[in-house]
Amino acid sequence: MQAESGAVRYRLTLEYDGSRFSGWQRQAPGVVTVQGVVEQALERLCGHPVLLVGAGRTDTGVHAKGQVAHFDTTCARAPEVFVRALNVLTPPDVTVLDAAEVSAGFNARRAAWREYLYRIFARRAAPALERARVWHHPGRLDLEAMNQAAQRLVGKHDFSAFRAANCQSLTPVREVSLAELRVVGDEIHFVIRANAFLYHMVRNIVGSLVVTGRGRWSPERFDEVFHSLDRKQAGPMAPAQGLYLMRVHYADPAGNLPLS
Amino acid sequence: MQAESGAVRYRLTLEYDGSRFSGWQRQAPGVVTVQGVVEQALERLCGHPVLLVGAGRTDTGVHAKGQVAHFDTTCARAPEVFVRALNVLTPPDVTVLDAAEVSAGFNARRAAWREYLYRIFARRAAPALERARVWHHPGRLDLEAMNQAAQRLVGKHDFSAFRAANCQSLTPVREVSLAELRVVGDEIHFVIRANAFLYHMVRNIVGSLVVTGRGRWSPERFDEVFHSLDRKQAGPMAPAQGLYLMRVHYADPAGNLPLS
């Protein structure tokens, strides 16, 4: 959608703790969502109803360190004023990291790629401090096998095997440009970058990577499951609390290029 | 104290999220403390009242990644059984990382040194995800000046300037073997190691280091305040939520050496 005439479009970058939220997307009244609380703050600030369009519709319990969203307002202000005022008006589990005025050609949904992080806490004893931030997996995981499996994801593929039953995307094809696991202290971090993601795609992939890491599947078996395009063959879905939307990248972050 | 005859002494290593606790030390009934909840779990397990002696009496809201404690029981079990059973019986914000049988010569209080970490979140925007785990300082901090100041702490000194008014230690002299700051992402981490600590010592030091980092004091002024031995000259105390008891080191972790 284009900005109304007389309206100015802004891009926001947001960090949030997903624990308390029923995801990003505004729902029925009374359901607390990130989009909902930020729209409420924007309405108080702008004096008119505001529609906030997010790059990624993160699910219930999923966190973000770099969600991007845009909105239009007829009440233009310096971007710095939006950052300061929104951080006063939003609850402490949502932080606005950045605001910028963009042209009407910018649309938060039209990202070149998104990057997600999934944190697996791989120590035997459960984490007391990080318990709402990671998935605790007490057993040993074979990082080498998991990385071999993850490499199969890179490229343009049909991700039907890792797609939620109620996913509403028109096509199951996505292009993954990065998929790797590395050890960070007691944790295994899985980073995946793609042009876009299907509903529950990262958490379904992580579930199947962990089945591989536990030695129940070889990397070849992971690949067979992936190419079966059959969700029922995949592993159990990993929980939401380990997932972070880290970055959203745009070919044209200011929206200045002519629309093709 | 020595173990009773017939009793076996165990050493526990503990991690906890201090947010919900009125510190380590057991207090009046109804006040939730870490010592209290672990002692309750041990009583259920051992069938008799248990006294848990901790290496560091962490304050309200202070976290631990490596607290050490000991207790005696007449109901001996494999250490592994204690780890598993305690992690079922204690709440999720307390985790037992390790248990070991030690001789009666071991006393958790008699540590060679303790190490604390203090996390300062130095980004302008408040942290949505780490908000209960760090001290947010939105302004710029001069790490070089802070490190110069911190170096003055190393060695055997009278720490009266950084001691709480109600500190009950017999002497204000402590020996610091390490005190350094480093940048970790958006955070500044202060690590300090000493034979022992006075009440509120780390948080008072961090408060004065931040005054230095803001440019209000030179490292020389920090040193003057330190050697004034006057708490009223020092900076404001840093909040509890950024502080972590990281490690407790013993010359004799099994308690086997003859007592001197």
Chai-1 contact restraints between the chains, C-beta under 6 A:
chainA,res_idxA,chainB,res_idxB,connection_type,confidence,min_distance_angstrom,max_distance_angstrom,comment,restraint_id
A,E15,B,A128,contact,1.0,0.0,6.0,A-B,restraint_1
A,Y16,B,A128,contact,1.0,0.0,6.0,A-B,restraint_2
A,D17,B,A128,contact,1.0,0.0,6.0,A-B,restraint_3
A,D17,B,L129,contact,1.0,0.0,6.0,A-B,restraint_4
A,P92,B,R131,contact,1.0,0.0,6.0,A-B,restraint_5
A,D93,B,A128,contact,1.0,0.0,6.0,A-B,restraint_6
A,V94,B,A128,contact,1.0,0.0,6.0,A-B,restraint_7
A,T95,B,A125,contact,1.0,0.0,6.0,A-B,restraint_8
A,T95,B,A126,contact,1.0,0.0,6.0,A-B,restraint_9
A,T95,B,A128,contact,1.0,0.0,6.0,A-B,restraint_10
A,L97,B,A125,contact,1.0,0.0,6.0,A-B,restraint_11
A,A125,B,T95,contact,1.0,0.0,6.0,A-B,restraint_12
A,A125,B,L97,contact,1.0,0.0,6.0,A-B,restraint_13
A,A126,B,T95,contact,1.0,0.0,6.0,A-B,restraint_14
A,A128,B,E15,contact,1.0,0.0,6.0,A-B,restraint_15
A,A128,B,Y16,contact,1.0,0.0,6.0,A-B,restraint_16
A,A128,B,D17,contact,1.0,0.0,6.0,A-B,restraint_17
A,A128,B,D93,contact,1.0,0.0,6.0,A-B,restraint_18
A,A128,B,V94,contact,1.0,0.0,6.0,A-B,restraint_19
A,A128,B,T95,contact,1.0,0.0,6.0,A-B,restraint_20
A,L129,B,D17,contact,1.0,0.0,6.0,A-B,restraint_21
A,R131,B,P92,contact,1.0,0.0,6.0,A-B,restraint_22
